[in-house]
């Protein structure tokens, strides 16, 4: 079940635009499972991975 949710989140998020809490708009590069935070994402052009709760998806 967890793996299925991870695959679904990856399909929905990778390649989509995202706005960091500092207002920077970039692209989601990857989705990862984290024991402490659940899903984390990596953002193109930035080092590190963030909990998914720290981003806002841009609406079309």
PDBQT receptor file of N, H, CA, C and O in Angstrom, charges set to zero:
ATOM      1  N   UNK A   1       0.825  -1.197   0.000  1.00  0.00    +0.000 N 
ATOM      2  CA  UNK A   1       0.000   0.000   0.000  1.00  0.00    +0.000 C 
ATOM      3  C   UNK A   1       0.870   1.263   0.000  1.00  0.00    +0.000 C 
ATOM      4  O   UNK A   1       0.614   2.182  -0.778  1.00  0.00    +0.000 OA
ATOM      5  N   UNK A   2       1.876   1.318   0.847  1.00  0.00    +0.000 N 
ATOM      6  H   UNK A   2       2.084   0.571   1.478  1.00  0.00    +0.000 HD
ATOM      7  CA  UNK A   2       2.740   2.492   0.905  1.00  0.00    +0.000 C 
ATOM      8  C   UNK A   2       3.474   2.674  -0.415  1.00  0.00    +0.000 C 
ATOM      9  O   UNK A   2       3.589   3.793  -0.917  1.00  0.00    +0.000 OA
ATOM     10  N   UNK A   3       3.967   1.586  -0.972  1.00  0.00    +0.000 N 
ATOM     11  H   UNK A   3       3.874   0.678  -0.565  1.00  0.00    +0.000 HD
ATOM     12  CA  UNK A   3       4.683   1.674  -2.242  1.00  0.00    +0.000 C 
ATOM     13  C   UNK A   3       3.765   2.170  -3.352  1.00  0.00    +0.000 C 
ATOM     14  O   UNK A   3       4.190   2.958  -4.198  1.00  0.00    +0.000 OA
ATOM     15  N   UNK A   4       2.520   1.723  -3.360  1.00  0.00    +0.000 N 
ATOM     16  H   UNK A   4       2.175   1.083  -2.673  1.00  0.00    +0.000 HD
ATOM     17  CA  UNK A   4       1.551   2.176  -4.365  1.00  0.00    +0.000 C 
ATOM     18  C   UNK A   4       1.319   3.679  -4.246  1.00  0.00    +0.000 C 
ATOM     19  O   UNK A   4       1.256   4.375  -5.260  1.00  0.00    +0.000 OA
ATOM     20  N   UNK A   5       1.194   4.184  -3.032  1.00  0.00    +0.000 N 
ATOM     21  H   UNK A   5       1.245   3.619  -2.208  1.00  0.00    +0.000 HD
ATOM     22  CA  UNK A   5       1.009   5.624  -2.814  1.00  0.00    +0.000 C 
ATOM     23  C   UNK A   5       2.243   6.406  -3.253  1.00  0.00    +0.000 C 
ATOM     24  O   UNK A   5       2.128   7.493  -3.820  1.00  0.00    +0.000 OA
ATOM     25  N   UNK A   6       3.417   5.849  -2.989  1.00  0.00    +0.000 N 
ATOM     26  H   UNK A   6       3.510   4.966  -2.528  1.00  0.00    +0.000 HD
ATOM     27  CA  UNK A   6       4.664   6.498  -3.412  1.00  0.00    +0.000 C 
ATOM     28  C   UNK A   6       4.715   6.599  -4.934  1.00  0.00    +0.000 C 
ATOM     29  O   UNK A   6       5.039   7.657  -5.473  1.00  0.00    +0.000 OA
ATOM     30  N   UNK A   7       4.401   5.520  -5.622  1.00  0.00    +0.000 N 
ATOM     31  H   UNK A   7       4.137   4.660  -5.184  1.00  0.00    +0.000 HD
ATOM     32  CA  UNK A   7       4.410   5.516  -7.091  1.00  0.00    +0.000 C 
ATOM     33  C   UNK A   7       3.396   6.513  -7.629  1.00  0.00    +0.000 C 
ATOM     34  O   UNK A   7       3.682   7.222  -8.594  1.00  0.00    +0.000 OA
ATOM     35  N   UNK A   8       2.225   6.581  -7.026  1.00  0.00    +0.000 N 
ATOM     36  H   UNK A   8       1.992   6.006  -6.241  1.00  0.00    +0.000 HD
ATOM     37  CA  UNK A   8       1.198   7.536  -7.460  1.00  0.00    +0.000 C 
ATOM     38  C   UNK A   8       1.668   8.976  -7.244  1.00  0.00    +0.000 C 
ATOM     39  O   UNK A   8       1.515   9.817  -8.130  1.00  0.00    +0.000 OA
ATOM     40  N   UNK A   9       2.234   9.260  -6.080  1.00  0.00    +0.000 N 
ATOM     41  H   UNK A   9       2.359   8.577  -5.361  1.00  0.00    +0.000 HD
ATOM     42  CA  UNK A   9       2.735  10.613  -5.801  1.00  0.00    +0.000 C 
ATOM     43  C   UNK A   9       3.846  10.982  -6.773  1.00  0.00    +0.000 C 
ATOM     44  O   UNK A   9       3.907  12.117  -7.244  1.00  0.00    +0.000 OA
ATOM     45  N   UNK A  10       4.715  10.040  -7.073  1.00  0.00    +0.000 N 
ATOM     46  H   UNK A  10       4.665   9.118  -6.690  1.00  0.00    +0.000 HD
ATOM     47  CA  UNK A  10       5.801  10.292  -8.015  1.00  0.00    +0.000 C 
ATOM     48  C   UNK A  10       5.248  10.632  -9.398  1.00  0.00    +0.000 C 
ATOM     49  O   UNK A  10       5.723  11.566 -10.044  1.00  0.00    +0.000 OA
ATOM     50  N   UNK A  11       4.252   9.884  -9.852  1.00  0.00    +0.000 N 
ATOM     51  H   UNK A  11       3.866   9.125  -9.327  1.00  0.00    +0.000 HD
ATOM     52  CA  UNK A  11       3.649  10.137 -11.163  1.00  0.00    +0.000 C 
ATOM     53  C   UNK A  11       2.973  11.503 -11.212  1.00  0.00    +0.000 C 
ATOM     54  O   UNK A  11       3.008  12.175 -12.242  1.00  0.00    +0.000 OA
ATOM     55  N   UNK A  12       2.363  11.913 -10.114  1.00  0.00    +0.000 N 
ATOM     56  H   UNK A  12       2.335  11.366  -9.277  1.00  0.00    +0.000 HD
ATOM     57  CA  UNK A  12       1.639  13.187 -10.075  1.00  0.00    +0.000 C 
ATOM     58  C   UNK A  12       2.553  14.399  -9.895  1.00  0.00    +0.000 C 
ATOM     59  O   UNK A  12       2.217  15.492 -10.351  1.00  0.00    +0.000 OA
ATOM     60  N   UNK A  13       3.697  14.227  -9.241  1.00  0.00    +0.000 N 
ATOM     61  H   UNK A  13       3.970  13.339  -8.871  1.00  0.00    +0.000 HD
ATOM     62  CA  UNK A  13       4.509  15.379  -8.858  1.00  0.00    +0.000 C 
ATOM     63  C   UNK A  13       5.753  15.621  -9.703  1.00  0.00    +0.000 C 
ATOM     64  O   UNK A  13       6.086  16.774  -9.979  1.00  0.00    +0.000 OA
ATOM     65  N   UNK A  14       6.447  14.569 -10.119  1.00  0.00    +0.000 N 
ATOM     66  H   UNK A  14       6.176  13.633  -9.894  1.00  0.00    +0.000 HD
ATOM     67  CA  UNK A  14       7.706  14.750 -10.849  1.00  0.00    +0.000 C 
ATOM     68  C   UNK A  14       7.444  15.499 -12.155  1.00  0.00    +0.000 C 
ATOM     69  O   UNK A  14       6.571  15.136 -12.943  1.00  0.00    +0.000 OA
ATOM     70  N   UNK A  15       8.224  16.546 -12.352  1.00  0.00    +0.000 N 
ATOM     71  H   UNK A  15       8.933  16.841 -11.712  1.00  0.00    +0.000 HD
ATOM     72  CA  UNK A  15       8.084  17.371 -13.552  1.00  0.00    +0.000 C 
ATOM     73  C   UNK A  15       7.125  18.537 -13.405  1.00  0.00    +0.000 C 
ATOM     74  O   UNK A  15       7.057  19.396 -14.283  1.00  0.00    +0.000 OA
ATOM     75  N   UNK A  16       6.386  18.578 -12.312  1.00  0.00    +0.000 N 
ATOM     76  H   UNK A  16       6.441  17.880 -11.598  1.00  0.00    +0.000 HD
ATOM     77  CA  UNK A  16       5.437  19.669 -12.081  1.00  0.00    +0.000 C 
ATOM     78  C   UNK A  16       6.134  20.848 -11.431  1.00  0.00    +0.000 C 
ATOM     79  O   UNK A  16       7.129  20.691 -10.724  1.00  0.00    +0.000 OA
ATOM     80  N   UNK A  17       5.606  22.008 -11.678  1.00  0.00    +0.000 N 
ATOM     81  H   UNK A  17       4.798  22.136 -12.253  1.00  0.00    +0.000 HD
ATOM     82  CA  UNK A  17       6.137  23.216 -11.046  1.00  0.00    +0.000 C 
ATOM     83  C   UNK A  17       5.746  23.228  -9.575  1.00  0.00    +0.000 C 
ATOM     84  O   UNK A  17       4.670  22.761  -9.203  1.00  0.00    +0.000 OA
ATOM     85  N   UNK A  18       6.629  23.767  -8.746  1.00  0.00    +0.000 N 
ATOM     86  H   UNK A  18       7.503  24.147  -9.048  1.00  0.00    +0.000 HD
ATOM     87  CA  UNK A  18       6.366  23.892  -7.312  1.00  0.00    +0.000 C 
ATOM     88  C   UNK A  18       6.914  25.228  -6.832  1.00  0.00    +0.000 C 
ATOM     89  O   UNK A  18       7.889  25.745  -7.377  1.00  0.00    +0.000 OA
ATOM     90  N   UNK A  19       6.278  25.778  -5.807  1.00  0.00    +0.000 N 
ATOM     91  H   UNK A  19       5.486  25.358  -5.363  1.00  0.00    +0.000 HD
ATOM     92  CA  UNK A  19       6.733  27.031  -5.206  1.00  0.00    +0.000 C 
ATOM     93  C   UNK A  19       7.210  26.726  -3.795  1.00  0.00    +0.000 C 
ATOM     94  O   UNK A  19       6.446  26.226  -2.969  1.00  0.00    +0.000 OA
ATOM     95  N   UNK A  20       8.478  27.028  -3.518  1.00  0.00    +0.000 N 
ATOM     96  H   UNK A  20       9.099  27.435  -4.188  1.00  0.00    +0.000 HD
ATOM     97  CA  UNK A  20       9.002  26.844  -2.163  1.00  0.00    +0.000 C 
ATOM     98  C   UNK A  20       8.427  27.916  -1.249  1.00  0.00    +0.000 C 
ATOM     99  O   UNK A  20       7.899  28.921  -1.725  1.00  0.00    +0.000 OA
ATOM    100  N   UNK A  21       8.524  27.709   0.051  1.00  0.00    +0.000 N 
ATOM    101  H   UNK A  21       8.952  26.892   0.437  1.00  0.00    +0.000 HD
ATOM    102  CA  UNK A  21       7.962  28.669   1.000  1.00  0.00    +0.000 C 
ATOM    103  C   UNK A  21       8.596  30.048   0.889  1.00  0.00    +0.000 C 
ATOM    104  O   UNK A  21       8.017  31.031   1.351  1.00  0.00    +0.000 OA
ATOM    105  N   UNK A  22       9.780  30.136   0.283  1.00  0.00    +0.000 N 
ATOM    106  H   UNK A  22      10.250  29.337  -0.092  1.00  0.00    +0.000 HD
ATOM    107  CA  UNK A  22      10.406  31.446   0.074  1.00  0.00    +0.000 C 
ATOM    108  C   UNK A  22       9.933  32.112  -1.220  1.00  0.00    +0.000 C 
ATOM    109  O   UNK A  22      10.410  33.191  -1.571  1.00  0.00    +0.000 OA
ATOM    110  N   UNK A  23       8.993  31.470  -1.932  1.00  0.00    +0.000 N 
ATOM    111  H   UNK A  23       8.606  30.593  -1.647  1.00  0.00    +0.000 HD
ATOM    112  CA  UNK A  23       8.432  32.039  -3.151  1.00  0.00    +0.000 C 
ATOM    113  C   UNK A  23       9.124  31.615  -4.427  1.00  0.00    +0.000 C 
ATOM    114  O   UNK A  23       8.692  32.006  -5.511  1.00  0.00    +0.000 OA
ATOM    115  N   UNK A  24      10.189  30.824  -4.336  1.00  0.00    +0.000 N 
ATOM    116  H   UNK A  24      10.540  30.507  -3.455  1.00  0.00    +0.000 HD
ATOM    117  CA  UNK A  24      10.912  30.365  -5.515  1.00  0.00    +0.000 C 
ATOM    118  C   UNK A  24      10.098  29.300  -6.245  1.00  0.00    +0.000 C 
ATOM    119  O   UNK A  24       9.662  28.327  -5.630  1.00  0.00    +0.000 OA
ATOM    120  N   UNK A  25       9.889  29.474  -7.547  1.00  0.00    +0.000 N 
ATOM    121  H   UNK A  25      10.242  30.265  -8.046  1.00  0.00    +0.000 HD
ATOM    122  CA  UNK A  25       9.159  28.493  -8.357  1.00  0.00    +0.000 C 
ATOM    123  C   UNK A  25      10.156  27.653  -9.148  1.00  0.00    +0.000 C 
ATOM    124  O   UNK A  25      10.964  28.186  -9.910  1.00  0.00    +0.000 OA
ATOM    125  N   UNK A  26      10.094  26.347  -8.963  1.00  0.00    +0.000 N 
ATOM    126  H   UNK A  26       9.438  25.914  -8.344  1.00  0.00    +0.000 HD
ATOM    127  CA  UNK A  26      10.999  25.413  -9.623  1.00  0.00    +0.000 C 
ATOM    128  C   UNK A  26      10.239  24.153 -10.005  1.00  0.00    +0.000 C 
ATOM    129  O   UNK A  26       9.009  24.134  -9.961  1.00  0.00    +0.000 OA
ATOM    130  N   UNK A  27      10.960  23.101 -10.381  1.00  0.00    +0.000 N 
ATOM    131  H   UNK A  27      11.959  23.117 -10.417  1.00  0.00    +0.000 HD
ATOM    132  CA  UNK A  27      10.345  21.847 -10.805  1.00  0.00    +0.000 C 
ATOM    133  C   UNK A  27      10.671  20.731  -9.823  1.00  0.00    +0.000 C 
ATOM    134  O   UNK A  27      11.803  20.630  -9.349  1.00  0.00    +0.000 OA
ATOM    135  N   UNK A  28       9.681  19.890  -9.516  1.00  0.00    +0.000 N 
ATOM    136  H   UNK A  28       8.762  19.973  -9.901  1.00  0.00    +0.000 HD
ATOM    137  CA  UNK A  28       9.896  18.715  -8.674  1.00  0.00    +0.000 C 
ATOM    138  C   UNK A  28      10.713  17.712  -9.488  1.00  0.00    +0.000 C 
ATOM    139  O   UNK A  28      10.343  17.353 -10.606  1.00  0.00    +0.000 OA
ATOM    140  N   UNK A  29      11.827  17.267  -8.908  1.00  0.00    +0.000 N 
ATOM    141  H   UNK A  29      12.127  17.559  -8.000  1.00  0.00    +0.000 HD
ATOM    142  CA  UNK A  29      12.745  16.374  -9.607  1.00  0.00    +0.000 C 
ATOM    143  C   UNK A  29      12.572  14.915  -9.183  1.00  0.00    +0.000 C 
ATOM    144  O   UNK A  29      12.785  14.010  -9.990  1.00  0.00    +0.000 OA
ATOM    145  N   UNK A  30      12.192  14.680  -7.934  1.00  0.00    +0.000 N 
ATOM    146  H   UNK A  30      12.019  15.415  -7.279  1.00  0.00    +0.000 HD
ATOM    147  CA  UNK A  30      12.041  13.315  -7.447  1.00  0.00    +0.000 C 
ATOM    148  C   UNK A  30      11.208  13.258  -6.181  1.00  0.00    +0.000 C 
ATOM    149  O   UNK A  30      11.079  14.252  -5.465  1.00  0.00    +0.000 OA
ATOM    150  N   UNK A  31      10.636  12.075  -5.906  1.00  0.00    +0.000 N 
ATOM    151  H   UNK A  31      10.741  11.268  -6.488  1.00  0.00    +0.000 HD
ATOM    152  CA  UNK A  31       9.842  11.836  -4.699  1.00  0.00    +0.000 C 
ATOM    153  C   UNK A  31      10.480  10.661  -3.967  1.00  0.00    +0.000 C 
ATOM    154  O   UNK A  31      10.802   9.642  -4.578  1.00  0.00    +0.000 OA
ATOM    155  N   UNK A  32      10.661  10.806  -2.658  1.00  0.00    +0.000 N 
ATOM    156  H   UNK A  32      10.400  11.633  -2.161  1.00  0.00    +0.000 HD
ATOM    157  CA  UNK A  32      11.351   9.797  -1.866  1.00  0.00    +0.000 C 
ATOM    158  C   UNK A  32      10.570   9.501  -0.592  1.00  0.00    +0.000 C 
ATOM    159  O   UNK A  32       9.885  10.373  -0.057  1.00  0.00    +0.000 OA
ATOM    160  N   UNK A  33      10.680   8.259  -0.108  1.00  0.00    +0.000 N 
ATOM    161  H   UNK A  33      11.237   7.551  -0.542  1.00  0.00    +0.000 HD
ATOM    162  CA  UNK A  33      10.085   7.890   1.174  1.00  0.00    +0.000 C 
ATOM    163  C   UNK A  33      11.090   8.171   2.280  1.00  0.00    +0.000 C 
ATOM    164  O   UNK A  33      12.278   7.877   2.146  1.00  0.00    +0.000 OA
ATOM    165  N   UNK A  34      10.602   8.740   3.369  1.00  0.00    +0.000 N 
ATOM    166  H   UNK A  34       9.637   8.978   3.478  1.00  0.00    +0.000 HD
ATOM    167  CA  UNK A  34      11.447   9.083   4.510  1.00  0.00    +0.000 C 
ATOM    168  C   UNK A  34      10.765   8.551   5.761  1.00  0.00    +0.000 C 
ATOM    169  O   UNK A  34       9.572   8.777   5.962  1.00  0.00    +0.000 OA
ATOM    170  N   UNK A  35      11.509   7.851   6.596  1.00  0.00    +0.000 N 
ATOM    171  H   UNK A  35      12.478   7.667   6.433  1.00  0.00    +0.000 HD
ATOM    172  CA  UNK A  35      10.958   7.272   7.819  1.00  0.00    +0.000 C 
ATOM    173  C   UNK A  35      10.359   8.314   8.750  1.00  0.00    +0.000 C 
ATOM    174  O   UNK A  35       9.335   8.059   9.384  1.00  0.00    +0.000 OA
ATOM    175  N   UNK A  36      10.976   9.470   8.840  1.00  0.00    +0.000 N 
ATOM    176  H   UNK A  36      11.808   9.677   8.326  1.00  0.00    +0.000 HD
ATOM    177  CA  UNK A  36      10.532  10.507   9.767  1.00  0.00    +0.000 C 
ATOM    178  C   UNK A  36       9.428  11.397   9.219  1.00  0.00    +0.000 C 
ATOM    179  O   UNK A  36       8.520  11.777   9.957  1.00  0.00    +0.000 OA
ATOM    180  N   UNK A  37       9.492  11.734   7.937  1.00  0.00    +0.000 N 
ATOM    181  H   UNK A  37      10.230  11.425   7.337  1.00  0.00    +0.000 HD
ATOM    182  CA  UNK A  37       8.580  12.724   7.369  1.00  0.00    +0.000 C 
ATOM    183  C   UNK A  37       7.605  12.172   6.335  1.00  0.00    +0.000 C 
ATOM    184  O   UNK A  37       6.785  12.927   5.814  1.00  0.00    +0.000 OA
ATOM    185  N   UNK A  38       7.668  10.891   6.026  1.00  0.00    +0.000 N 
ATOM    186  H   UNK A  38       8.335  10.278   6.449  1.00  0.00    +0.000 HD
ATOM    187  CA  UNK A  38       6.809  10.346   4.975  1.00  0.00    +0.000 C 
ATOM    188  C   UNK A  38       7.413  10.656   3.619  1.00  0.00    +0.000 C 
ATOM    189  O   UNK A  38       8.534  10.238   3.327  1.00  0.00    +0.000 OA
ATOM    190  N   UNK A  39       6.684  11.381   2.791  1.00  0.00    +0.000 N 
ATOM    191  H   UNK A  39       5.774  11.720   3.028  1.00  0.00    +0.000 HD
ATOM    192  CA  UNK A  39       7.191  11.730   1.468  1.00  0.00    +0.000 C 
ATOM    193  C   UNK A  39       8.060  12.977   1.523  1.00  0.00    +0.000 C 
ATOM    194  O   UNK A  39       7.739  13.950   2.206  1.00  0.00    +0.000 OA
ATOM    195  N   UNK A  40       9.155  12.929   0.796  1.00  0.00    +0.000 N 
ATOM    196  H   UNK A  40       9.416  12.139   0.241  1.00  0.00    +0.000 HD
ATOM    197  CA  UNK A  40      10.032  14.088   0.611  1.00  0.00    +0.000 C 
ATOM    198  C   UNK A  40      10.212  14.277  -0.881  1.00  0.00    +0.000 C 
ATOM    199  O   UNK A  40      10.122  13.323  -1.654  1.00  0.00    +0.000 OA
ATOM    200  N   UNK A  41      10.465  15.505  -1.276  1.00  0.00    +0.000 N 
ATOM    201  H   UNK A  41      10.538  16.279  -0.648  1.00  0.00    +0.000 HD
ATOM    202  CA  UNK A  41      10.703  15.789  -2.686  1.00  0.00    +0.000 C 
ATOM    203  C   UNK A  41      12.062  16.446  -2.861  1.00  0.00    +0.000 C 
ATOM    204  O   UNK A  41      12.583  17.091  -1.951  1.00  0.00    +0.000 OA
ATOM    205  N   UNK A  42      12.619  16.268  -4.040  1.00  0.00    +0.000 N 
ATOM    206  H   UNK A  42      12.195  15.744  -4.779  1.00  0.00    +0.000 HD
ATOM    207  CA  UNK A  42      13.806  17.039  -4.405  1.00  0.00    +0.000 C 
ATOM    208  C   UNK A  42      13.371  18.024  -5.477  1.00  0.00    +0.000 C 
ATOM    209  O   UNK A  42      12.503  17.733  -6.300  1.00  0.00    +0.000 OA
ATOM    210  N   UNK A  43      13.990  19.191  -5.450  1.00  0.00    +0.000 N 
ATOM    211  H   UNK A  43      14.695  19.428  -4.782  1.00  0.00    +0.000 HD
ATOM    212  CA  UNK A  43      13.659  20.276  -6.367  1.00  0.00    +0.000 C 
ATOM    213  C   UNK A  43      14.860  20.515  -7.273  1.00  0.00    +0.000 C 
ATOM    214  O   UNK A  43      15.990  20.623  -6.796  1.00  0.00    +0.000 OA
ATOM    215  N   UNK A  44      14.621  20.597  -8.573  1.00  0.00    +0.000 N 
ATOM    216  H   UNK A  44      13.704  20.509  -8.961  1.00  0.00    +0.000 HD
ATOM    217  CA  UNK A  44      15.698  20.849  -9.536  1.00  0.00    +0.000 C 
ATOM    218  C   UNK A  44      16.423  22.139  -9.174  1.00  0.00    +0.000 C 
ATOM    219  O   UNK A  44      15.791  23.164  -8.918  1.00  0.00    +0.000 OA
ATOM    220  N   UNK A  45      17.743  22.081  -9.154  1.00  0.00    +0.000 N 
ATOM    221  H   UNK A  45      18.256  21.248  -9.362  1.00  0.00    +0.000 HD
ATOM    222  CA  UNK A  45      18.539  23.268  -8.876  1.00  0.00    +0.000 C 
ATOM    223  C   UNK A  45      18.811  23.533  -7.412  1.00  0.00    +0.000 C 
ATOM    224  O   UNK A  45      19.511  24.492  -7.086  1.00  0.00    +0.000 OA
ATOM    225  N   UNK A  46      18.273  22.703  -6.504  1.00  0.00    +0.000 N 
ATOM    226  H   UNK A  46      17.704  21.924  -6.769  1.00  0.00    +0.000 HD
ATOM    227  CA  UNK A  46      18.505  22.872  -5.068  1.00  0.00    +0.000 C 
ATOM    228  C   UNK A  46      19.017  21.575  -4.469  1.00  0.00    +0.000 C 
ATOM    229  O   UNK A  46      18.566  20.489  -4.833  1.00  0.00    +0.000 OA
ATOM    230  N   UNK A  47      19.955  21.695  -3.554  1.00  0.00    +0.000 N 
ATOM    231  H   UNK A  47      20.322  22.577  -3.259  1.00  0.00    +0.000 HD
ATOM    232  CA  UNK A  47      20.500  20.526  -2.871  1.00  0.00    +0.000 C 
ATOM    233  C   UNK A  47      19.585  20.174  -1.708  1.00  0.00    +0.000 C 
ATOM    234  O   UNK A  47      19.129  21.062  -0.987  1.00  0.00    +0.000 OA
ATOM    235  N   UNK A  48      19.313  18.893  -1.519  1.00  0.00    +0.000 N 
ATOM    236  H   UNK A  48      19.684  18.172  -2.105  1.00  0.00    +0.000 HD
ATOM    237  CA  UNK A  48      18.518  18.436  -0.391  1.00  0.00    +0.000 C 
ATOM    238  C   UNK A  48      17.141  17.960  -0.805  1.00  0.00    +0.000 C 
ATOM    239  O   UNK A  48      16.750  18.029  -1.971  1.00  0.00    +0.000 OA
ATOM    240  N   UNK A  49      16.421  17.474   0.198  1.00  0.00    +0.000 N 
ATOM    241  H   UNK A  49      16.739  17.418   1.144  1.00  0.00    +0.000 HD
ATOM    242  CA  UNK A  49      15.059  16.976   0.008  1.00  0.00    +0.000 C 
ATOM    243  C   UNK A  49      14.184  17.592   1.088  1.00  0.00    +0.000 C 
ATOM    244  O   UNK A  49      14.613  17.733   2.234  1.00  0.00    +0.000 OA
ATOM    245  N   UNK A  50      12.963  17.958   0.728  1.00  0.00    +0.000 N 
ATOM    246  H   UNK A  50      12.615  17.843  -0.202  1.00  0.00    +0.000 HD
ATOM    247  CA  UNK A  50      12.054  18.618   1.649  1.00  0.00    +0.000 C 
ATOM    248  C   UNK A  50      10.813  17.774   1.877  1.00  0.00    +0.000 C 
ATOM    249  O   UNK A  50      10.357  17.079   0.970  1.00  0.00    +0.000 OA
ATOM    250  N   UNK A  51      10.255  17.831   3.104  1.00  0.00    +0.000 N 
ATOM    251  H   UNK A  51      10.626  18.396   3.841  1.00  0.00    +0.000 HD
ATOM    252  CA  UNK A  51       8.963  17.180   3.335  1.00  0.00    +0.000 C 
ATOM    253  C   UNK A  51       7.932  17.783   2.388  1.00  0.00    +0.000 C 
ATOM    254  O   UNK A  51       7.958  18.983   2.113  1.00  0.00    +0.000 OA
ATOM    255  N   UNK A  52       7.049  16.968   1.907  1.00  0.00    +0.000 N 
ATOM    256  H   UNK A  52       7.028  15.994   2.130  1.00  0.00    +0.000 HD
ATOM    257  CA  UNK A  52       6.079  17.416   0.909  1.00  0.00    +0.000 C 
ATOM    258  C   UNK A  52       5.190  18.538   1.430  1.00  0.00    +0.000 C 
ATOM    259  O   UNK A  52       4.649  19.311   0.640  1.00  0.00    +0.000 OA
ATOM    260  N   UNK A  53       5.031  18.640   2.747  1.00  0.00    +0.000 N 
ATOM    261  H   UNK A  53       5.470  18.012   3.390  1.00  0.00    +0.000 HD
ATOM    262  CA  UNK A  53       4.187  19.691   3.325  1.00  0.00    +0.000 C 
ATOM    263  C   UNK A  53       4.782  21.084   3.169  1.00  0.00    +0.000 C 
ATOM    264  O   UNK A  53       4.090  22.072   3.413  1.00  0.00    +0.000 OA
ATOM    265  N   UNK A  54       6.045  21.189   2.770  1.00  0.00    +0.000 N 
ATOM    266  H   UNK A  54       6.607  20.386   2.572  1.00  0.00    +0.000 HD
ATOM    267  CA  UNK A  54       6.677  22.502   2.643  1.00  0.00    +0.000 C 
ATOM    268  C   UNK A  54       6.563  23.098   1.247  1.00  0.00    +0.000 C 
ATOM    269  O   UNK A  54       7.162  24.139   0.978  1.00  0.00    +0.000 OA
ATOM    270  N   UNK A  55       5.807  22.465   0.353  1.00  0.00    +0.000 N 
ATOM    271  H   UNK A  55       5.320  21.619   0.572  1.00  0.00    +0.000 HD
ATOM    272  CA  UNK A  55       5.629  23.022  -0.989  1.00  0.00    +0.000 C 
ATOM    273  C   UNK A  55       4.161  23.282  -1.264  1.00  0.00    +0.000 C 
ATOM    274  O   UNK A  55       3.284  22.726  -0.604  1.00  0.00    +0.000 OA
ATOM    275  N   UNK A  56       3.907  24.127  -2.237  1.00  0.00    +0.000 N 
ATOM    276  H   UNK A  56       4.620  24.578  -2.773  1.00  0.00    +0.000 HD
ATOM    277  CA  UNK A  56       2.559  24.384  -2.747  1.00  0.00    +0.000 C 
ATOM    278  C   UNK A  56       2.581  24.115  -4.239  1.00  0.00    +0.000 C 
ATOM    279  O   UNK A  56       3.438  24.646  -4.945  1.00  0.00    +0.000 OA
ATOM    280  N   UNK A  57       1.667  23.314  -4.728  1.00  0.00    +0.000 N 
ATOM    281  H   UNK A  57       0.971  22.883  -4.154  1.00  0.00    +0.000 HD
ATOM    282  CA  UNK A  57       1.613  23.037  -6.156  1.00  0.00    +0.000 C 
ATOM    283  C   UNK A  57       0.931  24.199  -6.863  1.00  0.00    +0.000 C 
ATOM    284  O   UNK A  57      -0.086  24.709  -6.392  1.00  0.00    +0.000 OA
ATOM    285  N   UNK A  58       1.495  24.619  -8.001  1.00  0.00    +0.000 N 
ATOM    286  H   UNK A  58       2.321  24.205  -8.383  1.00  0.00    +0.000 HD
ATOM    287  CA  UNK A  58       0.894  25.681  -8.806  1.00  0.00    +0.000 C 
ATOM    288  C   UNK A  58      -0.332  25.139  -9.513  1.00  0.00    +0.000 C 
ATOM    289  O   UNK A  58      -0.318  24.016 -10.015  1.00  0.00    +0.000 OA
ATOM    290  N   UNK A  59      -1.369  25.916  -9.552  1.00  0.00    +0.000 N 
ATOM    291  H   UNK A  59      -1.380  26.829  -9.144  1.00  0.00    +0.000 HD
ATOM    292  CA  UNK A  59      -2.588  25.511 -10.251  1.00  0.00    +0.000 C 
ATOM    293  C   UNK A  59      -2.493  25.956 -11.708  1.00  0.00    +0.000 C 
ATOM    294  O   UNK A  59      -2.003  27.050 -11.988  1.00  0.00    +0.000 OA
ATOM    295  N   UNK A  60      -2.960  25.111 -12.649  1.00  0.00    +0.000 N 
ATOM    296  H   UNK A  60      -3.358  24.222 -12.422  1.00  0.00    +0.000 HD
ATOM    297  CA  UNK A  60      -2.896  25.484 -14.074  1.00  0.00    +0.000 C 
ATOM    298  C   UNK A  60      -3.758  26.680 -14.406  1.00  0.00    +0.000 C 
ATOM    299  O   UNK A  60      -3.805  27.106 -15.560  1.00  0.00    +0.000 OA
TER     300      UNK A  60
